[in-house]
Amino acid sequence: MWRAAVLALVACAGDGAEGPQASGLGPPVAAAPHAELAFVHANVIGMETAEVARDRTVLIDHGAVIAIGDRAPPAGAQVIEARGKYLIPGLHDMHVHLDGTRGMLELFVLAGVTTVRNMAGNPRVLALRERVARGELLGPAIYTAGPFVDGAHPRWEASDVVAQPEDAERVIAAQAAAGYDFVKVYNGLTLPAYDAVAAAARAHHLRVVGHVPFAVPLAHALATEQASIEHLSGYVDAIERPDSPVRGHHTGTGILRGWLYADPARIAEVAAETARHGVWSCPTLVTSVAYGELWRGRIPEAGELDAVSPDWLARWDPARSPRRTVAALREAMEQVHDRELDGEFAVVRELAAAGAPLLAGTDTPNPYVVPGASLHQELALLAAAGLSPYAALRAATIDAADFLGDARDGRIAPGARADLVMLAADPLADLRALDHIEGVVVRGRWLSADELRARHDALVAGYRAPTWLAPVELPDAAGRAIRYVVADNGTPVGAYAMARHAGELVERQTLEDETITARTRLEGDGARALVLDIDRAAGARHAEHAARAPLLVGWLAPATAASLVEPLALAESERLVLSVAEPDRDAPEELHPGELSVTRQPDGEGGAHVYRLHLTVDHGNWTARLVLDLDGIPRELRVTDASRPVVRTWKRQR
């Protein structure tokens, strides 16, 4: 099993490490007027100390812990027998990427994760945050950074760009106004731009988190007191020996090979400097392990992935992924990975020894880093790096809550939020106890082991018989709909249908996480009006657009692509470049200008017309291959996203 790679590292972590025992967490509880939940005979790990308060009654009312003691539960409370069980605060995954994929929020809760820090935000995540907070969706509490703040050539298309220092105030002011909790900096910022971003963030009362940009020395980021540093970025540069032949090489291979030239003395010095500035670190060790296993050709067994969405599995599967392996990178991974992991362990160990604060995060959903379960693995890896089980658990509970500034979170005490996990065994003795959850309380709502199991089973059953593979029904298009199967990297993930009548294109697509209906009015050489209705877990959105550019385009799909190329009447090898406007993927009420090039290629099988399309909008790039049958109806559309290892295809059903 893939988990053996983690367990082998932590088999001895925590053995015999049970913290000191106590009967306390305060005096006996006085009579309580009312309680909704009462845990009786529980062993309580409140997390303020490593003490275990044994045989306690914990009372919960209106989403808060109201008392802890040794009395009988009040009348009317739902009583949960917890004899021999252990109560810990809900866990925090402090580095996730919420992409809205089906099942993600539930997977966190099933693993006892009741709070997450999302590290790349957008309007969809903000809406998701509000729906979870209102109790409309079951999921962890969400804190979120804004979009990546990157330099002139951003890695990800949704980034906010600060190419010059003067750009910083505009970008950060917009993120603050939108309601994001943090500013996340990324690799491509220059040093002056980084300083300008930090100053603007301070002015808007936002903390800076994220990577240490390549142009920014770690010492400078520490002196700037960047609130948290992710993935130990910047540390390899800071600890490299002077004779390192890859110093300053910020390619994938250069960063990896830098760990070969780590100076142990510098690790201790840098850890002490980190502690002096009070900068938090979120190492995400589990992602390093996962990539190491992936490069060795080892992936989890199917049973470990049964509740993971088919869309993720398609993106993760190395046999299906379109990402091309660079030989030099593969060689570097094979040569360096174990040394890299050893180096990361050494940095974490020295950070802990120096008193530098640590956060537990996973970077899910990187390949085979499963939401929820991967946090248990991260804690085990922190223990393998040298932390006690108690210290590792703090990084996912009380320390995480303190970083987030919530004194009512991450602990079990009167007045604390009622986010709890009930375990069958003591995690202070063995962190593997986290894998045996007996129930979860999320904002005062009790989910028993039976309910958690039923929710897991419902996810699995849904993937076996997905509703989105049912025929898509189009409004006002009975009998005229042309249907397609949507696949990511060859795995079906959705259904699509289109129809054209009375000068209008109607299309609907149902994926795991959303249903989009689009109506496009066609006039002359293209679209002149576009109406979008989008239903996502984050909520429904409606947008209407009239033409503000020579061509108005929806997101690339068969109907949109066909409507773009049909009026052009291109000869073979002829190419045309068009100015277009496209709705924002996360805020469809907004339009973004872009450029579309269309090239007619040699005809395909049966005389089908073949076109190559290249769409550039903001910092995003998509390349598409469209095959039109002789009747003008798309046979297949294949779209490649330049920034992600995903090829999406639409294939017509006959």
Buried (B, 14 or more C-beta within 10 A) or exposed (E): EBBEBBBEBBBEBBEEBBBEEBEBBEEEBEEBEEBBBBBBBBBBBBBEBBBBBBBBBBBBBEBBBBBBBBBEBBEEBEBBEBEEBBBBBBBBBBBBBBBBBBBBBBBBBBBBBBBBBBBBBBBBBBBBBBBBEEEEBBBBBBBBBBBBBBBBEBEBBBBBBBBEBEBBBEBBEBBBEBEBBBBBBBBBBBEBBBBBBBBBBBEBEBBBBBBBBBBBBBBBBBEBEBBBBBBBBBBBBBBBEEEBEBBEBBEEBBBBBBBBBBBEEBBBBBBBBBBEBEBBBBBBBBBBBBBBBBBEEBBBEEEBBEBBBBBBBBBBBBEBBEEEEEEEBEEBBEBBBEBBBEBBBBBBBBBBBBEBBBBBBBBBBBBBBBBBBBBBBBBBBBBBBBBBBBBBBBBBBBBBBBBBEBEBBBBBBBEBBBBBBBBEBBBBBBBBBBBEBBBBBBBBBBBEBEBBEEBBEEBEEBBEEBEBBEEBEBEEBEEEBBBBBBBBBEBBBBBBBBBBEEEBBBBBBBBBBBBBBBBBBBEEBBBBBBBBBBBBBBBEBEBEBEBEBEBBBBBBBBBBBBBBBBEBEBEEEEEEEBEBBBBBBBBBEEBBEBEBBBBBBEBBEEEBBBBBBBBBBBBBBBBBBBBBBEEEBBBBBBBBBEBBBBBBBBBBEE
